[in-house]
Amino acid sequence: MAKNSKLKVAIYWAASCGGCDVAVVEIGHNLLKLKEAADILFWPAAMDFKYSDVEAMPDKHIDVCLFNGSVRTSENEHIAKLLRLKSKIMVAFGSCAYEGCIPGLANLYNRGDILTRVYEETPSTENPNGVIPTPHSKVPEGSLELPEFYDWVKPVGMVVPVEYSVPGCPPVASQVWAVLQTIIDGKLPPVGAVLGAGTKNLCEECERIRDGTKVKKFVRPHEVIADPNKCFLEQGIICSGPATRAGCGRPCIHVGMPCRGCYGPPEGVKDQGAKLLSAIMAVIDPEADVEQLVQQIADPVGTLYRFSLADSQLQQTKWAEEKKK
């Protein structure tokens, strides 16, 4: 970027809930500082931009693209590749882009299962003819084209190269501004770094007391009144802190709820679910019936891999098996 010129920024929302766009707005008065330092060339969730606007830009015209959301459809993939072409720096912004997040849990099922469930089987659905959307349809007005719904959800980094990642569902506002400030100041770390977060696990920042208590029963947060000073795991409440990157400020812990795991695995951990399972096994009483305890964990996959299934070693293994068929 030339000296004294404004940063050129793009923000895009793919397969996600929109919370990451809200997180940008939540930086509050710092939006005025962002406006002074940057021109937002593309942010369709906030302003009336068209894909043709991006297509008309020279390659690498955008300095930084914050891409939030995973890749679920052919439209998501097309725009990810288009923004990659037009951007000097691509940032996987938020948990969906970084590791697949909640949409990634749909990878437990294939496309046919999902469409059948949504359009034919849900209690609120009235679809007597069993009509399911397809990419190409003939309608009275002509031809209707819809994005293809893929079998798998993928983090954006599996579709195009990204320089940096920002975890969080969504990233907390203070960290969003810290990341934007780092970009504005031109003080980015080496490519491949995770921005807006720490390197250690959340437990290393947590004030709750751990005394080595072993558990004989697992419960859900609403089933007990937890001790506000004691480690959740040692009270039999599943907490993802041991397997989650620090840096969020622990908002869940501060309001009496266990960590959900949305900041992804800490440095050096390849599979967040496996790391959390190891931490859970470490607090189980040696005399307890392990099989019975495991059955007390509601939705094991959704608990262990709530945010990271699409980027997990389990998923990589499944994809490898599919390719062999």
LUMKEVEX-340255 format. One record per residue (C-alpha): y negated, z negated, x negated. Coordinates in steps of 0.2 Angstrom, whole numbers, plus 2048, in hexadecimal, padded with zeros to 3 digits. Layout:
N
YZX ...
END
This chain:
325
800800800 7EF8057F9 7E37F77F5 7D87F1803 7E27FC810 7EA7F481F 7FD7F1820 8067FD82C 8137F3836 8207F8843 8297EC84F 8387F1859 8437E9866 8557F0867 8647E786E 85D7D5870 8557CA87D 8437CD878 8417BB871 83D7C285F 82E7CC866 8287BC86F 82A7B385E 81D7BF857 8117BB865 8147A8862 80B7A9852 7FC7A685D 7EB7A7854 7F37AF845 7F57BF84F 7E37C184B 7E67BF838 7F47CC83A 7E87D8843 7DC7D6834 7EA7DA828 7F57E7830 7F57F583C 8037F5849 80980784A 818804855 81C7F5861 8227FC871 8267EA879 8137E6877 80A7F7878 80C80887F 815811870 821820871 82F825866 826835863 81882B85B 82482584D 82C83784C 81B83E848 818832839 81B837827 82B82F81F 82781E818 81781D821 81B80C828 8197FE81B 8247F1824 82F7F3834 8357E383C 8457E9845 84B7DC852 85B7DE85C 86D7E4857 8737F685A 87D7F886A 87880A870 87581B869 86281886C 862808862 86B812853 85F821855 850816854 85780B846 85981B83B 848822840 83F81283C 84981182B 843822827 83181E82B 83080D823 82F807811 8367F6815 8427F2823 8447E0829 8537DA834 8487CF83E 8517C1848 8637BD84A 8687CC854 8627D8847 8697CD839 87A7C883F 87D7CF850 8797BF85A 87E7BC86C 8807CF870 88D7CF862 8997C486C 89C7D4877 8A67DA868 8B47D086F 8B67DE87C 8B57F087C 8A97FC884 8B47FF893 8B77ED896 8A57E9896 8A07F78A2 8AD7F48AE 8A97E18AF 8967E48B1 8977F38BD 8A77EF8C7 8AD7DD8C6 89E7D18C6 89C7C78D6 88A7CE8D9 88F7E08D7 8907EC8E5 8977FC8DE 8A58028EB 8A68138E2 8A980C8D1 89A8158C9 8988118B7 88A8188AC 88E8268A0 88382F893 88283F89D 8818408B0 87C84D8BD 8708468CA 86684F8D8 8578508CD 8618588BE 8698518AF 86883E8AB 86A839899 86E827894 870820883 88381E87E 88980C87F 89380986F 8A47FF86E 89C7F3861 88C7EA85E 8867EB84C 8787E2842 86B7EF83D 8707EC82B 8817F582F 878804835 86A806829 8657FE819 8597EF81B 84F7E780D 84D7D6815 8547CB823 84B7BD82E 8587B2837 8557A9847 8587AA85A 8497AC85A 8417A9849 83579A84B 82379E84C 81E79583C 82B79F832 8267AF83B 8147AD835 81A7A7823 8247B8822 8167C2828 80A7B981C 8167BD80E 8177CF812 8047D0814 8017C8803 80E7D37FB 8187C57F4 8297CA7FB 8397C47F1 8467D07EA 84E7DC7F6 85D7D4800 8547C3802 8547B9812 8427B5817 83C7A7822 84A79B81E 852790811 861792807 86B78280A 87377D81A 86A774828 873763825 86B761814 85A76081D 86075682C 85B74482E 86A73E838 876732830 88773782A 893729826 8A4732825 8A972E837 8B873883D 8BA73E84F 8C973E85B 8C0747869 8B375586B 8A7755879 89876087E 88675A87D 885757890 89474C891 88E73E886 87E735882 87D73886F 87772C862 86673385D 86872E84B 87A733847 881744842 88774E851 897753849 89C741846 89973E858 8A574C85D 897758862 89976985A 88976C84F 88777C845 87C773838 88977482A 88B78782C 87978B82F 86B790824 85C783823 84A788826 848788839 840776839 84F76F843 847771855 85876F85D 85C75F854 84B758857 84E75986A 85F751869 869761869 87676785C 872776851 877787859 879790849 86B79E84C 86579E83A 8757A5834 88079F825 878797816 87879F805 8897A47FF 8927A280F 89A7B2815 8A17AD826 8977A0830 8A579D83C 8B279982F 8A578D826 8A2784837 8B578383A 8B777B829 8AA76E82D 8B176A83E 8C2767836 8BB75C829 8B574F836 8C574E840 8CF73E83F 8DF741835 8E9738843 8E2743851 8EB75185A 8E2760852 8E976C85E 8E376186D 8D275F865 8CF772862 8D3775874 8C4769878 8B8776870 8B178087E 8B179387A 8B6792868 8B07A4863 8A07A186C 89E790863 8A3795851 89C7A7852 88E7A685F 8817AF854 88C7B7846 89B7BF84E 8957D184B 8927CD838 8A27C2836 8B17C582B 8BB7C583B 8B17D4841 8B37DD831 8C57DB831 8C67E1843 8BC7F183F 8C77F4830 8D67F383C 8CE7FF848 8CA80C83B 8DD80C836 8E2811848 
END
